[in-house]
């Protein structure tokens, strides 16, 4: 019996592994870093370059922080997904803009892209949006080309139900699903009709627009007082963390700016587990006592730690040979030893 099951599994077609990593500059919370034999640590980043794998679920996602420290983590915190610039997607049905609140990003089963849902107006979502992986980013998008000239002056319609499909062609083709449980704040404008379908244009306060074919019985004519104005804004907002003071330096201890060699490995303790590397030049704050072979990095621009003082990083040690303290490059001597 086991042999039969094995033969069946071997005969099944291989499912392509999804390979999507979305990059951008973002603020992310609850980055869990797990090291063998050590306590789980939680870090956060503010406006740093990151790469996020959307995955196929909604809870935990794999994250790589790219600079100035490079390390891998997982997070269950919200990801600020966006589109880099406004563009036409889904066969020209949807004009998607950075003002839309992109959510529920999942890798497609075939590994070719992602499926997303976007809130385009207050209480209005466009779902089942299939996009290439490089059509989304994390962080904030930028302005781009002007919106298409989709002007229309025909009859005005609103959805008959909470949900309906809008497709590129009557009866099929690429399409998206419109979810409007509370109705629309702007009507759909008819362009033409064909074989029981109505081609409509709809505009949303995020700047997004749709233009496609809807079944006639999914629409109803707009009556007076059918639309309700509701404010809309993107929901991803992050509070800044205030700086805090570190304890006074011990006697003979150097606490101040330093350069760390790019490529240097960062350890959880002297000679401990490597958990990050220095990936780009930056000015760090280090703590070092003369004669010691290791120095501790206590502040990394944009990185917040898991102690009581979030601006002070713990468990980030590098060999003394990998750092240049303030004044060393000009004098060749260590501070305090002239």
N, C-alpha and C positions, 0 to 999 in steps of 0.2 A: 504493500500500500504506500509506504514512504517513497519507494522508488517511482511509483506512478505519479505521486504529487510532485516529485523533483523534476520528472520529465515534462509535466504540464507547465511548471514554472519556467523551465528553460526554453519552452516553446513560445512563451508570451513575448510580444514585442517589447523592446527596451524603451522606456519613457525617457525622453531627453531631459537631462538635468538642467534646471534653471540656472542661469549664470548672469544675474543682474545685480549690479552694484551702483547705487545712486550717490552722486557726490554733490557737495556744496559747502557753503559756510553757514554754520548754524549754532544755536544754543541748545544743548541737550542735557537733561538731568538723568540721574540714576543709572550711570554707566557702571555696571557690575564687572569687576575684574577678579577672576578666580585664579589663584596660584596653588600649585600642589602643596599640600601640607600647611597652608596658611589660611588665615581668616579671610572671608570674602570682603573685599573693599568696594566702596562706592565713591565714584568721582563724578564730576560734571564739567562741561566745557561751555565757554561763552564766546560766541563768534569765532570759532575755529574751523578749519577745513576738516570735514569728516566724509566718510563713505559708509552708506547704510545698505544692507541687503534687505529688500522688502520681505522676503519669505512668503509663505503661503498661509500664515495665520495672522492673528491680530494682536498677540500679546508680546512675545519677546522677539527682538530683532538683533541681528549681529551688526556691530558698529566697529569701524576702524577710525580712530582719531589719527589724522595725518601729520599734524605739526602743531607746535614745535616739538612735542613728544609724539612718537608714533607707538600706538598700542591697540590691542583688540579688547573688546568688551561686548556685553549684551545689555539691552535695556528694555524695560516695559513702559518707559515714559513716552508721551506723545511725540511723534516726529513731525516737524514743520515741513511737510511736503509742499511743493509748488511746481509750477511750470516755469522754465527759465525765461521765456519771452512769449508773448501772445502768438498763437498760430492756429491754423486750420487743422483739425484732426478728424479721425473716423470718417474718412472718405469725403471730407468737406461738409459733414453734417454739423459739426460743432466748432465754433470759434472759442478757444479756451484761453483765459488770461491769468496772469499771476494773482489777480484779485480774487479768484475763486479759491475756496477753502478745500484743498485736495485732501481726501481721507480714504481710508480702507484700501490702501495700496497693497496689492498682492501680485506675486509673480504668476504668470500664466503657466498652466500645466505643461505646455509644449516648450517652455523655456525661451520663447521668442520676445517676450515683453512683459507688460504688467496690465492688470485690470484695476481701475480706480473708480472712485465715486467722488464727485465734487459738489460742494454746496455753492451754488451760483447766485442765490438770492436768499432773503430771509424765508426759511421754511421751504426752499425749493432746491432739489438735488438733481443732478444728472448722473446716472449710474451706468454700469456695464461699459465703461469707456476703455477700449483696448488701445494701448499706446506702446510704442517702442520704449525700451528702457531709458534711452537717452532723451526722451521727451519730457522727463520730470527731473527735479532736483530737490535738494533740501535747502532750507533757508528762505530767502526772499528772491523773487524773480525781478526782472527788469522791464522797462518799457521797450517796445519793439515796433513792428510795422503797424500802421493804422488799421482799424477794423474794416472788414469788407463792406462794400456799399450795398447792403441788403435792404434796400428801401422798398416798402410796399404800402399800398393804400386801399387794400381790399377789405372785405368783411372781417370783423373781429371775433375771435373765438377764445374760449377757455376750456380746460380739460373737463370732460364729463365725469371722470373718476379721479381718484388720488394718483393713479399711475397710468402711463401710456408709453408706447414705443414710437420713436421718430426714426425713420430710415432714409437712406439715400435714394431709394427708388420705390415706387409704389409696389407694395407687397414683399419687399425684401431688400437685400443689399446691406452694407454696413449701417449700423444704427446705434442709438443710445436709448436709455430708459429715463423718462422724466417722472420724478416723484414730487408731487405738490399737494401734500395732505391738507394744507390750509389755503389752497388756491394760489393764483398768480397775482402779483402786484402790477403787472403789465400784460396786456392781451397778446394773443397770437394773431398775426395778420395773415390773411389768406393771399397767396400768390396765384394759384391755379388749382383746378380740380381734374381728376382723371380716375375712372373706374372705381368709384367709391372711396377714393383717397383725396385728401386735401393737402396741398403743399403750403406750409406756413413758415413764418419767420417770427422768432421771439427774442427779445432783448432782456438782459438781466442787469441788476445794479452793479454786479462785480465786473461788468464789461464783457462777460461771456454772451454768446448768441448761439441759437440753433436755427437751422434751416433744413427742413426735410418733409417727408410725407407721413401723414397720420391718417388712420382710418376715420372716415367721416363720422361713424357712430361713437367714436371716442371724444368727440368735440360737442360743445353746445354753444349757441350764439350768446355773445356777451350782452347781459342786460344791465340796466342802470343800477349803480351801486354794487356791482359784483366784485369790484376790486378793492382791496384794503392795503393802504400804505404801511410798510413795516421796514424799520431800519435794518441794514445789513453791514457787517464788517467781518473780516477774517478773525478767527478765534484765537490763533496762536500768539500769545503775548507772554513775555518772560520778564520777571522782576530782576533788577540788577542786585548783586550782592555787595554790600558795603565792605571796604577793607577793614582789617582789624590789626591790632598791634601784636608783635611777637615779644617774648620775654627779652630783657636786656642781655646782650652777649656776655658769656662768661669771660673771665680774665684770660687774655691771650687768644680768645676766639675771634676769627674773622667772620663777620656776617655782612654780606654786601654783594654787589653785582659781580658777575663772572661770565666768561664765555666758556661754553662746553663744546668739545670737538664733535662735529657732525658725525654720526655713526656710533658714538659712544653708547654702550649698553647701560641701562638703568636697572639697578638691583633693589630688591625689597629690603636688604640690609647688606652690610659689608660681606662680600663673598656669598651673598644670598641668591635667590632666584631672580633671573632676568625677567622683567615684565614690560619694558618699554625700551625705546632707543631715541636718541636725539636726531631728528630728521631735518632740521634746518637751523641756520644761525639765528640766535636770539640772545638777549641778555637775561640771564637767570639770576636769582638770588640764592647764594649758597652759604652753608655754615661749615667752617673748617678750623681745626685746631692744629697749630704748627707741630710737625712731626708725624701726624697721622697719615696713613696711606689712602684713606677714603674721605670724601667730602659728601655732605648731604645737600641736595637741592631742596630748598624750602619754599621757593615760589617759582611758578612757571606761568608766563603770560597766558591768560585765557583758561587756565586749568584750575579747578577748585577741588579741594580735598575732602576727606571724610572725617576730619576731626572737629573739635569745637570751634576752631577758627578755620573756616573753609579756605581762606587765602593762603594758609600755610600747608604745604604738601608734606605728607609723611611717607616714610618708606620709599625714598627715592635717592639712592646712593650711587655715586660714580667714583671710579678711581681718581685719586688726586692728580695723576698724570694726564687726565683728560680735560682738566680745567685750567683756565688762565684767569687769575684774580685781577681785580682792578689795580693798575700800576705795574703789573709784572711785565707787560709788553714793552714799556718804555724804560724801566730801570733794570729789569732782569732779577730783581730782588723781591722777596715776599714782604707784604705790608707788615710793618712793625719790626722788621729785622735789619733795616738800613743801619 
